[in-house]
Amino acid sequence: MARPKDQRERRHDLVRAAMRAITAHGAAGLKIRDVAAEAGLSPALVSYYYPRLDDLLLDVHAHVVQRFYTARRAAIETLDDPVAQLRELARRGVPGHDEISPVIYEMHLHAARNRPHAALMTSLWEQEVSLYERVLSRGEASGVFTLRAPARTVAETVVALEDAVGLHLAGHNAALPAEHARDLVAGLLERETGQHF
């Protein structure tokens, strides 16, 4: 029997392997053997740690939600200027060529049919909105921003737009290049704050 630390490390490795498998094949129809191939293990060993694929997918979803939020929060904590913070939040909110965004969108699809996935989606929404709301409120209080609506409303609108353009980018919509998606988010922030981004 593996020690608890070894089990945690193995589960973490399997979550990473599952992320790669999801990026390559999508979450719909994903099989244990796909994860096993990415991990370089036998399907039986993957099943030892995750007897149910749904449990592995839930751990993947929790992992990417935590990483996405933590990276955004850490990035703005190094900045003092609300404009710079807002610019960084917006830059990180539009998916690029990273390993997390495609997996988040794949996992969010499970939210319609699975309450734990829906809870993770809700959690990420609340965390992202709170980041924007905090920066917007701070900027308004210091006179840097002149908000056209309450900070919470602006924050929710920006996160909703990020999610919308992110879905199109994840789906490789040729009519919406990533740079234009970023410009749409920046334009919304400019109109809502009175600052240039």
Backbone as ProteinMPNN parsed JSONL, in Angstrom:
{"seq_chain_A": "MARPKDQRERRHDLVRAAMRAITAHGAAGLKIRDVAAEAGLSPALVSYYYPRLDDLLLDVHAHVVQRFYTARRAAIETLDDPVAQLRELARRGVPGHDEISPVIYEMHLHAARNRPHAALMTSLWEQEVSLYERVLSRGEASGVFTLRAPARTVAETVVALEDAVGLHLAGHNAALPAEHARDLVAGLLERETGQHF", "coords_chain_A": {"N_chain_A": [[0.846, -1.185, 0.0], [0.59, 2.191, -0.882], [2.192, 5.017, 0.641], [0.546, 7.841, 2.318], [1.604, 10.361, 1.398], [2.858, 9.626, -0.976], [0.605, 8.73, -2.338], [-0.821, 11.141, -2.628], [0.949, 12.534, -4.276], [0.948, 10.867, -6.533], [-1.738, 11.058, -7.278], [-1.801, 13.756, -7.932], [-0.058, 13.737, -10.129], [-1.626, 12.205, -11.849], [-3.806, 13.896, -12.219], [-2.555, 15.947, -13.664], [-1.831, 14.475, -15.933], [-4.382, 13.82, -16.845], [-5.28, 16.364, -17.515], [-3.679, 16.889, -19.757], [-4.63, 14.877, -21.434], [-7.286, 15.679, -21.733], [-6.926, 18.124, -23.038], [-5.896, 17.172, -25.42], [-7.866, 15.342, -26.361], [-10.392, 16.142, -25.523], [-13.009, 16.382, -23.011], [-15.397, 15.007, -23.193], [-16.228, 11.729, -23.635], [-13.789, 10.899, -22.721], [-11.467, 8.466, -21.651], [-10.24, 6.138, -19.172], [-7.997, 4.862, -20.15], [-6.933, 6.795, -21.851], [-5.95, 8.701, -20.097], [-4.132, 7.086, -18.753], [-2.307, 6.554, -20.818], [-1.208, 9.108, -21.21], [-0.009, 9.408, -18.733], [1.824, 7.412, -18.731], [1.317, 4.98, -17.567], [-0.349, 1.922, -16.527], [-3.799, 1.277, -17.351], [-5.034, -0.042, -15.234], [-3.586, 0.752, -12.984], [-4.154, 3.493, -12.9], [-6.874, 3.285, -12.394], [-6.752, 2.225, -9.849], [-6.088, 4.404, -8.244], [-8.077, 6.154, -8.99], [-10.968, 4.933, -9.056], [-13.347, 5.722, -10.204], [-13.895, 7.558, -13.105], [-15.216, 9.97, -13.067], [-14.554, 11.056, -10.573], [-11.865, 11.681, -10.929], [-12.097, 13.607, -12.939], [-13.435, 15.585, -11.51], [-11.467, 16.285, -9.653], [-9.597, 17.309, -11.447], [-11.006, 19.553, -12.392], [-11.273, 21.066, -10.013], [-8.57, 21.541, -9.537], [-7.738, 23.122, -11.795], [-9.384, 25.353, -11.531], [-8.521, 26.393, -9.07], [-5.806, 26.962, -9.67], [-6.057, 28.83, -11.796], [-7.395, 31.007, -10.58], [-5.617, 31.597, -8.439], [-3.273, 32.33, -9.797], [-4.087, 34.701, -11.058], [-4.739, 36.302, -8.84], [-2.246, 36.415, -7.496], [-0.74, 37.771, -9.4], [-1.757, 40.397, -9.39], [-1.261, 41.191, -6.823], [1.328, 41.977, -6.684], [1.381, 44.479, -7.671], [0.794, 47.999, -7.25], [-0.698, 50.061, -8.345], [-4.021, 50.735, -9.252], [-4.862, 50.861, -11.959], [-2.872, 49.448, -13.315], [-3.252, 47.002, -12.055], [-5.851, 46.336, -12.913], [-5.424, 46.192, -15.66], [-3.721, 43.976, -15.747], [-5.354, 41.957, -14.69], [-7.302, 41.853, -16.712], [-5.725, 41.084, -18.891], [-4.958, 38.513, -18.162], [-7.403, 37.302, -18.053], [-8.417, 36.688, -20.522], [-8.262, 33.898, -22.489], [-5.162, 32.443, -23.475], [-2.345, 30.922, -24.934], [-2.195, 28.785, -22.986], [-2.066, 26.092, -20.567], [-4.24, 25.767, -18.966], [-6.692, 27.163, -19.525], [-8.114, 25.868, -21.791], [-8.837, 23.485, -20.541], [-10.398, 24.322, -18.403], [-12.682, 25.29, -19.753], [-13.595, 22.928, -20.935], [-14.195, 21.468, -18.623], [-16.143, 23.06, -17.428], [-18.324, 22.508, -18.979], [-19.45, 20.295, -17.836], [-20.947, 21.287, -15.812], [-23.661, 21.689, -16.25], [-24.802, 19.238, -15.887], [-23.943, 18.186, -13.521], [-23.699, 18.576, -10.174], [-21.409, 19.013, -8.372], [-19.489, 19.953, -10.239], [-20.818, 22.22, -11.117], [-20.767, 23.697, -8.77], [-18.036, 24.251, -8.583], [-17.704, 25.846, -10.833], [-19.305, 28.014, -10.127], [-17.883, 28.872, -7.88], [-15.452, 29.74, -9.058], [-16.407, 31.857, -10.609], [-17.348, 33.62, -8.564], [-14.923, 34.155, -7.235], [-13.381, 35.376, -9.258], [-14.962, 37.625, -9.867], [-14.819, 38.898, -7.398], [-12.121, 39.65, -7.316], [-11.946, 41.585, -9.385], [-13.881, 43.376, -8.402], [-12.719, 44.255, -6.011], [-10.407, 45.633, -6.931], [-11.588, 47.58, -8.576], [-13.192, 48.984, -6.698], [-11.236, 49.951, -4.983], [-9.814, 51.598, -6.752], [-11.81, 53.437, -7.384], [-12.296, 54.604, -4.871], [-9.887, 55.909, -4.469], [-9.987, 57.836, -6.364], [-9.04, 57.312, -8.878], [-10.561, 55.853, -10.692], [-13.621, 56.544, -12.348], [-16.468, 55.264, -11.942], [-19.13, 53.994, -13.925], [-21.136, 52.431, -13.066], [-22.126, 50.432, -10.199], [-19.343, 48.906, -8.502], [-19.487, 46.103, -8.22], [-21.321, 45.391, -10.23], [-19.944, 46.196, -12.553], [-17.739, 44.504, -12.315], [-18.948, 41.951, -12.544], [-19.935, 42.144, -15.155], [-17.586, 42.365, -16.677], [-16.32, 39.888, -16.136], [-18.249, 38.179, -17.207], [-18.047, 38.898, -19.925], [-15.393, 38.149, -20.424], [-15.675, 35.371, -20.101], [-17.394, 34.826, -22.226], [-15.941, 35.602, -24.59], [-13.817, 33.943, -24.181], [-14.908, 31.401, -24.512], [-15.373, 31.411, -27.268], [-12.748, 31.647, -28.19], [-11.654, 29.28, -27.184], [-13.089, 27.538, -28.741], [-11.95, 27.948, -31.145], [-12.853, 30.017, -32.892], [-12.598, 31.525, -35.852], [-13.306, 34.089, -36.545], [-12.866, 35.663, -34.376], [-10.108, 36.803, -33.29], [-7.557, 36.39, -30.744], [-6.337, 38.799, -29.954], [-8.246, 40.723, -30.65], [-10.297, 39.924, -28.957], [-9.162, 40.562, -26.495], [-9.061, 43.32, -26.833], [-11.777, 43.922, -26.811], [-12.473, 43.41, -24.126], [-10.774, 45.257, -22.857], [-11.831, 47.616, -23.925], [-14.388, 47.651, -22.787], [-13.69, 47.985, -20.076], [-12.472, 50.49, -20.227], [-14.652, 52.139, -20.912], [-16.223, 51.809, -18.638], [-14.675, 52.707, -16.513], [-13.391, 55.096, -17.112], [-10.728, 55.208, -17.647], [-7.725, 54.604, -19.601], [-6.908, 51.569, -21.169]], "CA_chain_A": [[0.0, 0.0, 0.0], [1.385, 3.406, -0.974], [2.06, 5.949, 1.763], [-0.34, 8.957, 1.976], [2.293, 11.374, 0.596], [3.017, 9.053, -2.313], [-0.714, 8.72, -2.97], [-1.122, 12.519, -3.037], [1.793, 12.855, -5.429], [0.465, 10.094, -7.676], [-2.998, 11.659, -7.708], [-1.451, 15.013, -8.599], [0.468, 13.357, -11.447], [-2.746, 11.763, -12.682], [-4.568, 15.097, -12.579], [-1.798, 16.589, -14.747], [-1.973, 13.621, -17.117], [-5.754, 13.986, -17.32], [-5.335, 17.674, -18.181], [-3.093, 16.724, -21.092], [-5.553, 14.048, -22.215], [-8.452, 16.511, -22.039], [-6.497, 19.079, -24.055], [-5.704, 16.443, -26.681], [-9.032, 14.581, -26.826], [-11.647, 16.66, -24.993], [-13.49, 15.664, -21.831], [-16.474, 14.104, -23.592], [-15.723, 10.451, -24.135], [-12.467, 10.594, -22.175], [-11.37, 7.137, -21.046], [-9.11, 5.902, -18.26], [-6.817, 4.495, -20.945], [-6.35, 8.037, -22.37], [-5.172, 9.262, -18.992], [-3.023, 6.16, -18.531], [-1.321, 6.766, -21.88], [-0.523, 10.366, -20.912], [0.77, 9.241, -17.504], [2.801, 6.335, -18.899], [0.957, 3.938, -16.6], [-1.393, 1.013, -16.986], [-5.145, 1.695, -16.944], [-5.358, -0.631, -13.926], [-2.996, 1.576, -11.932], [-4.957, 4.714, -12.829], [-8.131, 2.91, -11.737], [-6.472, 2.005, -8.429], [-6.158, 5.713, -7.582], [-9.363, 6.76, -9.342], [-11.879, 3.891, -9.554], [-14.37, 6.375, -11.043], [-13.362, 8.643, -13.917], [-15.857, 11.221, -12.629], [-13.791, 11.612, -9.452], [-10.659, 12.277, -11.502], [-12.496, 14.842, -13.621], [-13.737, 16.584, -10.49], [-10.17, 16.764, -9.143], [-9.018, 18.154, -12.5], [-11.74, 20.812, -12.391], [-10.871, 21.794, -8.806], [-7.176, 21.949, -9.712], [-7.595, 24.23, -12.734], [-10.044, 26.524, -10.946], [-7.621, 26.945, -8.049], [-4.618, 27.512, -10.324], [-6.426, 30.006, -12.574], [-7.665, 32.102, -9.652], [-4.407, 31.925, -7.685], [-2.346, 33.043, -10.679], [-4.591, 36.068, -11.249], [-4.602, 37.026, -7.578], [-0.821, 36.657, -7.242], [-0.236, 38.757, -10.365], [-2.112, 41.776, -9.029], [-0.744, 41.516, -5.498], [2.658, 42.567, -6.838], [1.192, 45.816, -8.242], [0.13, 48.959, -6.363], [-1.563, 50.948, -9.115], [-5.26, 50.072, -9.671], [-4.919, 50.745, -13.417], [-1.993, 48.322, -13.666], [-3.908, 45.78, -11.575], [-6.977, 46.039, -13.794], [-4.839, 45.782, -16.94], [-3.198, 42.611, -15.584], [-6.511, 41.058, -14.574], [-7.915, 41.7, -18.034], [-4.807, 40.329, -19.743], [-4.995, 37.112, -17.76], [-8.761, 36.777, -18.131], [-8.701, 36.215, -21.879], [-7.388, 32.743, -22.682], [-4.07, 32.494, -24.439], [-1.804, 29.595, -25.225], [-1.823, 28.2, -21.709], [-2.585, 24.73, -20.398], [-5.381, 25.732, -18.052], [-7.946, 27.665, -20.097], [-8.916, 24.872, -22.519], [-9.36, 22.48, -19.608], [-11.495, 24.959, -17.658], [-13.889, 25.316, -20.577], [-14.067, 21.542, -21.044], [-14.773, 21.065, -17.336], [-17.368, 23.823, -17.178], [-19.434, 21.869, -19.692], [-20.064, 19.319, -16.936], [-21.74, 21.974, -14.786], [-25.097, 21.562, -16.525], [-25.275, 17.893, -15.535], [-23.229, 17.663, -12.365], [-23.682, 19.627, -9.15], [-20.068, 19.402, -7.922], [-18.858, 20.786, -11.274], [-21.512, 23.506, -11.076], [-20.255, 24.412, -7.594], [-16.701, 24.753, -8.924], [-17.904, 26.942, -11.779], [-19.808, 29.129, -9.322], [-16.775, 29.335, -7.053], [-14.53, 30.516, -9.878], [-17.109, 33.113, -10.923], [-17.321, 34.496, -7.387], [-13.547, 34.57, -6.97], [-12.954, 36.333, -10.282], [-15.715, 38.858, -9.663], [-14.294, 39.565, -6.196], [-10.846, 40.293, -7.665], [-12.26, 42.815, -10.114], [-14.609, 44.305, -7.526], [-11.756, 44.838, -5.067], [-9.567, 46.606, -7.643], [-12.445, 48.688, -9.004], [-13.578, 49.758, -5.509], [-10.032, 50.657, -4.525], [-9.546, 52.669, -7.706], [-12.837, 54.468, -7.24], [-12.081, 55.289, -3.597], [-8.706, 56.773, -4.57], [-10.228, 58.827, -7.402], [-8.425, 56.904, -10.148], [-11.641, 55.421, -11.575], [-14.959, 57.109, -12.237], [-17.279, 54.132, -12.395], [-20.464, 54.298, -14.46], [-22.081, 51.53, -12.391], [-21.488, 49.914, -8.984], [-18.163, 48.07, -8.758], [-19.904, 44.707, -8.37], [-21.944, 45.252, -11.547], [-18.869, 46.27, -13.548], [-16.951, 43.277, -12.181], [-19.708, 40.835, -13.122], [-20.014, 42.339, -16.608], [-16.273, 42.054, -17.26], [-16.106, 38.439, -16.058], [-19.152, 37.568, -18.186], [-17.476, 39.108, -21.25], [-14.227, 37.26, -20.515], [-16.152, 33.996, -20.318], [-17.978, 34.73, -23.564], [-14.89, 35.576, -25.61], [-13.004, 32.754, -23.919], [-15.577, 30.258, -25.133], [-15.116, 31.487, -28.703], [-11.331, 31.346, -28.422], [-11.47, 27.839, -26.945], [-13.693, 26.849, -29.875], [-11.194, 28.323, -32.361], [-13.656, 30.862, -33.767], [-11.665, 32.275, -36.696], [-13.754, 35.474, -36.652], [-12.513, 36.395, -33.155], [-8.719, 36.586, -32.867], [-7.318, 36.654, -29.321], [-6.043, 40.218, -29.735], [-9.511, 41.454, -30.703], [-11.015, 39.579, -27.726], [-8.573, 41.391, -25.429], [-9.485, 44.704, -27.066], [-13.171, 44.05, -26.364], [-12.468, 43.504, -22.663], [-10.157, 46.546, -22.514], [-12.784, 48.668, -24.272], [-15.423, 47.675, -21.747], [-13.108, 48.583, -18.877], [-12.282, 51.923, -20.467], [-15.955, 52.818, -20.825], [-16.784, 51.716, -17.289], [-13.819, 53.318, -15.49], [-12.863, 56.388, -17.522], [-9.276, 55.094, -17.811], [-7.281, 53.953, -20.834], [-6.251, 50.292, -20.965]], "C_chain_A": [[0.891, 1.248, 0.0], [1.146, 4.289, 0.247], [1.189, 7.131, 1.338], [0.326, 10.01, 1.103], [2.464, 10.879, -0.833], [1.689, 9.043, -3.056], [-1.098, 10.117, -3.448], [-0.327, 12.9, -4.276], [1.315, 12.114, -6.68], [-0.845, 10.68, -8.199], [-2.74, 12.985, -8.441], [-0.909, 14.739, -10.005], [-0.654, 12.929, -12.386], [-3.652, 12.926, -13.091], [-3.877, 15.81, -13.736], [-1.914, 15.786, -16.044], [-3.374, 13.758, -17.714], [-5.932, 15.333, -18.013], [-4.782, 17.572, -19.599], [-4.031, 15.92, -21.998], [-6.787, 14.847, -22.626], [-8.102, 17.52, -23.127], [-6.388, 18.403, -25.418], [-7.0, 15.872, -27.244], [-10.38, 15.185, -26.444], [-12.113, 15.827, -23.813], [-14.601, 14.678, -22.182], [-15.867, 12.841, -24.193], [-14.325, 10.101, -23.64], [-12.502, 9.241, -21.469], [-10.164, 7.072, -20.118], [-7.85, 5.59, -19.063], [-6.15, 5.728, -21.558], [-5.457, 8.687, -21.317], [-3.942, 8.395, -18.733], [-1.923, 6.368, -19.569], [-0.529, 8.045, -21.633], [0.398, 10.237, -19.705], [1.878, 8.21, -17.657], [2.585, 5.207, -17.91], [-0.067, 2.998, -17.22], [-2.756, 1.569, -16.575], [-5.523, 1.142, -15.568], [-4.794, 0.211, -12.793], [-3.739, 2.903, -11.79], [-6.254, 4.426, -12.088], [-7.942, 2.615, -10.252], [-6.629, 3.319, -7.666], [-7.493, 6.411, -7.826], [-10.271, 5.675, -9.919], [-12.981, 4.453, -10.454], [-13.739, 7.547, -11.792], [-13.954, 9.981, -13.492], [-15.103, 11.872, -11.476], [-12.506, 12.276, -9.929], [-11.002, 13.591, -12.186], [-12.829, 15.948, -12.628], [-12.446, 17.144, -9.893], [-9.472, 17.646, -10.164], [-9.682, 19.524, -12.473], [-11.327, 21.667, -11.182], [-9.451, 22.344, -8.959], [-7.058, 23.16, -10.641], [-8.281, 25.492, -12.229], [-9.114, 27.188, -9.938], [-6.396, 27.606, -8.685], [-4.932, 28.796, -11.082], [-6.637, 31.208, -11.662], [-6.39, 32.539, -8.934], [-3.422, 32.713, -8.528], [-2.79, 34.489, -10.884], [-4.412, 36.893, -9.977], [-3.145, 37.379, -7.301], [-0.277, 37.744, -8.159], [-0.579, 40.183, -9.955], [-1.585, 42.166, -7.653], [0.649, 42.136, -5.568], [2.58, 44.001, -7.358], [0.457, 46.712, -7.257], [-0.921, 49.8, -7.078], [-2.829, 50.208, -9.577], [-5.382, 49.907, -11.187], [-4.072, 49.559, -13.872], [-2.617, 46.999, -13.223], [-5.037, 45.365, -12.51], [-6.474, 45.559, -15.159], [-4.359, 44.333, -16.859], [-4.332, 41.596, -15.44], [-7.126, 40.789, -15.935], [-7.022, 40.867, -18.951], [-4.884, 38.845, -19.433], [-6.381, 36.488, -17.887], [-9.16, 36.263, -19.49], [-7.74, 35.083, -22.179], [-6.332, 32.973, -23.754], [-3.634, 31.077, -24.75], [-1.302, 28.976, -23.926], [-2.478, 26.829, -21.582], [-3.874, 24.675, -19.611], [-6.699, 26.109, -18.724], [-8.737, 26.622, -20.878], [-9.554, 23.833, -21.592], [-10.517, 23.063, -18.798], [-12.779, 24.925, -18.486], [-14.454, 23.913, -20.774], [-14.777, 21.116, -19.752], [-16.061, 21.805, -17.026], [-18.568, 23.222, -17.898], [-20.16, 20.85, -18.817], [-21.018, 19.967, -15.93], [-23.237, 21.805, -15.001], [-25.663, 20.234, -16.038], [-24.724, 17.379, -14.205], [-23.074, 18.759, -11.317], [-22.291, 19.983, -8.633], [-19.318, 20.254, -8.952], [-19.506, 22.168, -11.307], [-21.013, 24.342, -9.898], [-18.87, 24.992, -7.862], [-16.796, 25.929, -9.889], [-18.382, 28.193, -11.036], [-18.699, 29.723, -8.474], [-15.801, 30.191, -7.85], [-15.148, 31.859, -10.248], [-17.006, 34.087, -9.753], [-15.916, 35.014, -7.101], [-13.07, 35.608, -7.977], [-13.668, 37.67, -10.12], [-15.153, 39.61, -8.459], [-12.954, 40.248, -6.466], [-11.098, 41.618, -8.373], [-12.924, 43.844, -9.199], [-13.664, 45.001, -6.562], [-10.913, 45.922, -5.737], [-10.389, 47.822, -8.058], [-12.831, 49.581, -7.825], [-12.402, 50.57, -4.989], [-9.713, 51.826, -5.451], [-10.557, 53.794, -7.625], [-12.621, 55.276, -5.962], [-10.901, 56.256, -3.666], [-8.845, 57.823, -5.667], [-9.612, 58.492, -8.752], [-9.494, 56.509, -11.158], [-12.897, 56.239, -11.295], [-15.9, 56.065, -12.815], [-18.66, 54.582, -12.841], [-21.536, 53.44, -13.812], [-21.399, 51.066, -11.111], [-20.356, 48.936, -9.337], [-18.539, 46.611, -8.985], [-20.498, 44.463, -9.766], [-20.895, 45.275, -12.648], [-18.063, 44.974, -13.517], [-17.662, 42.091, -12.817], [-19.777, 40.935, -14.647], [-18.7, 41.968, -17.284], [-16.025, 40.548, -17.242], [-17.009, 37.713, -17.06], [-18.606, 37.73, -19.605], [-16.234, 38.236, -21.448], [-14.657, 35.826, -20.811], [-16.69, 33.817, -21.734], [-16.895, 34.675, -24.638], [-14.0, 34.355, -25.428], [-13.595, 31.511, -24.543], [-15.311, 30.236, -26.64], [-13.654, 31.172, -29.028], [-11.056, 29.864, -28.218], [-12.032, 27.018, -28.091], [-13.055, 27.199, -31.205], [-12.052, 29.072, -33.376], [-12.718, 31.772, -34.555], [-12.05, 33.745, -36.821], [-13.395, 36.302, -35.42], [-11.077, 36.071, -32.754], [-8.538, 36.981, -31.397], [-7.07, 38.132, -29.053], [-7.318, 41.056, -29.761], [-10.338, 41.169, -29.446], [-10.488, 40.418, -26.565], [-8.993, 42.849, -25.58], [-10.934, 44.926, -26.622], [-13.253, 44.214, -24.851], [-11.892, 44.847, -22.232], [-11.123, 47.693, -22.809], [-13.905, 48.792, -23.256], [-14.898, 48.346, -20.486], [-12.89, 50.083, -19.042], [-13.596, 52.679, -20.324], [-16.479, 52.85, -19.399], [-15.958, 52.435, -16.228], [-13.33, 54.706, -15.834], [-11.349, 56.399, -17.665], [-8.944, 54.405, -19.112], [-6.549, 52.662, -20.489], [-5.618, 49.799, -22.256]], "O_chain_A": [[1.831, 1.345, 0.789], [0.052, 4.311, 0.812], [1.085, 7.415, 0.145], [-0.295, 10.512, 0.166], [2.24, 11.624, -1.786], [1.641, 9.312, -4.257], [-1.638, 10.271, -4.543], [-0.856, 13.508, -5.206], [1.285, 12.69, -7.767], [-1.044, 10.789, -9.409], [-3.387, 13.286, -9.443], [-1.264, 15.434, -10.957], [-0.636, 13.252, -13.574], [-4.199, 12.93, -14.194], [-4.536, 16.233, -14.685], [-2.076, 16.357, -17.122], [-3.535, 13.807, -18.933], [-6.663, 15.426, -19.0], [-5.367, 18.118, -20.535], [-4.203, 16.242, -23.174], [-7.276, 14.704, -23.746], [-8.896, 17.747, -24.04], [-6.742, 18.987, -26.442], [-7.221, 15.905, -28.454], [-11.409, 14.781, -26.986], [-11.667, 14.694, -23.633], [-14.732, 13.634, -21.544], [-15.088, 12.901, -25.144], [-13.737, 9.116, -24.088], [-13.465, 8.922, -20.772], [-9.207, 7.834, -20.252], [-6.756, 6.011, -18.69], [-4.937, 5.726, -21.769], [-4.358, 9.156, -21.612], [-2.845, 8.91, -18.52], [-0.739, 6.358, -19.232], [0.687, 8.069, -21.825], [1.453, 10.869, -19.649], [2.774, 8.133, -16.817], [3.533, 4.558, -17.469], [-0.585, 3.255, -18.307], [-2.86, 2.259, -15.56], [-6.254, 1.792, -14.82], [-5.439, 0.373, -11.757], [-3.932, 3.385, -10.674], [-6.689, 5.221, -11.255], [-8.889, 2.746, -9.475], [-7.221, 3.356, -6.588], [-7.977, 7.162, -6.98], [-10.341, 5.512, -11.137], [-13.484, 3.767, -11.344], [-13.123, 8.422, -11.184], [-13.278, 11.008, -13.548], [-15.018, 13.098, -11.402], [-12.102, 13.31, -9.399], [-10.284, 14.579, -12.034], [-12.538, 17.118, -12.877], [-12.345, 18.348, -9.654], [-8.823, 18.626, -9.796], [-8.998, 20.546, -12.525], [-11.063, 22.86, -11.328], [-9.167, 23.473, -8.558], [-6.359, 24.12, -10.317], [-7.798, 26.595, -12.482], [-8.942, 28.407, -9.955], [-5.998, 28.696, -8.274], [-4.16, 29.753, -11.021], [-6.125, 32.296, -11.928], [-6.119, 33.735, -8.834], [-2.802, 33.657, -8.04], [-1.962, 35.4, -10.883], [-3.983, 38.046, -10.033], [-2.84, 38.508, -6.917], [0.556, 38.549, -7.743], [0.23, 41.09, -10.153], [-1.475, 43.354, -7.35], [1.098, 42.756, -4.604], [3.606, 44.671, -7.473], [-0.405, 46.245, -6.513], [-1.918, 50.2, -6.477], [-2.728, 49.167, -10.226], [-5.946, 48.917, -11.654], [-4.501, 48.764, -14.709], [-2.523, 45.996, -13.93], [-5.167, 44.192, -12.858], [-7.035, 44.629, -15.74], [-4.564, 43.555, -17.79], [-4.27, 40.504, -16.005], [-7.433, 39.646, -16.275], [-7.52, 40.033, -19.706], [-4.876, 38.015, -20.342], [-6.514, 35.265, -17.832], [-10.116, 35.498, -19.62], [-6.525, 35.277, -22.131], [-6.577, 33.603, -24.783], [-4.448, 30.157, -24.819], [-0.114, 28.68, -23.791], [-3.332, 26.456, -22.386], [-4.539, 23.64, -19.588], [-7.713, 25.444, -18.514], [-9.94, 26.493, -20.651], [-10.668, 23.368, -21.835], [-11.504, 22.375, -18.538], [-13.841, 24.57, -17.975], [-15.672, 23.734, -20.779], [-15.831, 20.481, -19.795], [-16.974, 21.239, -16.425], [-19.706, 23.409, -17.468], [-21.34, 20.572, -19.029], [-21.802, 19.278, -15.277], [-24.002, 21.78, -14.037], [-26.866, 20.118, -15.804], [-25.015, 16.249, -13.811], [-22.393, 19.757, -11.553], [-22.006, 21.168, -8.464], [-18.592, 21.176, -8.58], [-18.822, 23.172, -11.502], [-20.856, 25.557, -10.019], [-18.563, 26.099, -7.42], [-16.047, 26.899, -9.767], [-17.906, 29.298, -11.299], [-18.586, 30.943, -8.362], [-15.369, 31.245, -7.383], [-14.473, 32.887, -10.201], [-16.62, 35.242, -9.932], [-15.742, 36.185, -6.762], [-12.437, 36.597, -7.609], [-13.045, 38.727, -10.225], [-15.025, 40.834, -8.501], [-12.678, 41.309, -5.908], [-10.532, 42.647, -8.004], [-12.577, 45.025, -9.217], [-13.792, 46.202, -6.321], [-10.727, 47.002, -5.176], [-9.943, 48.959, -7.909], [-12.8, 50.806, -7.943], [-12.554, 51.73, -4.605], [-9.382, 52.918, -4.989], [-10.209, 54.965, -7.778], [-12.75, 56.5, -5.973], [-10.904, 57.295, -3.006], [-7.928, 58.616, -5.883], [-9.659, 59.307, -9.674], [-9.358, 56.794, -12.348], [-13.191, 56.579, -10.149], [-16.101, 55.994, -14.027], [-19.28, 55.441, -12.214], [-22.726, 53.698, -13.992], [-20.198, 51.286, -10.95], [-20.418, 48.235, -10.347], [-17.966, 45.953, -9.853], [-20.209, 43.448, -10.401], [-20.948, 44.465, -13.573], [-17.74, 44.412, -14.563], [-17.047, 41.313, -13.547], [-19.688, 39.924, -15.344], [-18.696, 41.332, -18.338], [-15.565, 39.99, -18.238], [-16.584, 36.744, -17.689], [-18.691, 36.8, -20.407], [-16.046, 37.652, -22.516], [-14.075, 35.155, -21.663], [-16.469, 32.783, -22.363], [-16.924, 33.798, -25.501], [-13.49, 33.797, -26.4], [-12.865, 30.658, -25.048], [-15.055, 29.179, -27.218], [-13.363, 30.51, -30.024], [-10.312, 29.256, -28.988], [-11.529, 25.934, -28.39], [-13.544, 26.805, -32.264], [-11.988, 28.798, -34.575], [-12.114, 32.684, -33.99], [-11.206, 34.57, -37.17], [-13.597, 37.516, -35.416], [-10.851, 35.158, -31.959], [-9.284, 37.809, -30.876], [-7.534, 38.667, -28.046], [-7.457, 41.996, -28.979], [-11.005, 42.064, -28.926], [-11.261, 40.923, -25.752], [-9.25, 43.535, -24.591], [-11.273, 45.995, -26.116], [-14.006, 45.049, -24.349], [-12.442, 45.507, -21.35], [-11.221, 48.638, -22.027], [-14.322, 49.896, -22.904], [-15.581, 49.182, -19.893], [-13.1, 50.854, -18.106], [-13.647, 53.733, -19.691], [-17.116, 53.823, -18.996], [-16.474, 52.745, -15.154], [-12.892, 55.437, -14.946], [-10.743, 57.463, -17.789], [-9.78, 53.697, -19.675], [-5.674, 52.652, -19.623], [-5.014, 48.727, -22.277]]}, "name": "protein", "num_of_chains": 1, "seq": "MARPKDQRERRHDLVRAAMRAITAHGAAGLKIRDVAAEAGLSPALVSYYYPRLDDLLLDVHAHVVQRFYTARRAAIETLDDPVAQLRELARRGVPGHDEISPVIYEMHLHAARNRPHAALMTSLWEQEVSLYERVLSRGEASGVFTLRAPARTVAETVVALEDAVGLHLAGHNAALPAEHARDLVAGLLERETGQHF"}
